[in-house]
Amino acid sequence: MNDTTQTSPLPDRLSADPRSPHHVAAAFEQDVGIRLNGKERFDIEEYCISEGWVKVPAGKAVDRKGKPMLIKLKGTVEAFYR
């Protein structure tokens, strides 16, 4: 990337939910990509690089507040800007 704009490094843990304490709005100014075990995923709701997990929606199941139920998948997590 030969960008002249400075991008801040992605945090170790990031959530797409604005109500989460791990949500960083500045990180979403650019498109964020996530790879789990070498395969790019597009349905990630939250990730943690140091602990090696991501949270993804579990089908069409929702909780009582209407938010999707999440399951945790473990593996090698890589976060990057597209």
Stockholm file with secondary structure:
# STOCKHOLM 1.0

chainA/1-82         MNDTTQTSPLPDRLSADPRSPHHVAAAFEQDVGIRLNGKERFDIEEYCISEGWVKVPAGKAVDRKGKPMLIKLKGTVEAFYR
#=GR chainA/1-82 SS CCCSSCCCCCCSEEESCTTSTTCCGGGGGSCEEEEETTEEESCCSEEETTTTEEEEEEEEEECTTSCEEEEEEESCEEEEEC
#=GC SS_cons        CCCSSCCCCCCSEEESCTTSTTCCGGGGGSCEEEEETTEEESCCSEEETTTTEEEEEEEEEECTTSCEEEEEEESCEEEEEC
//
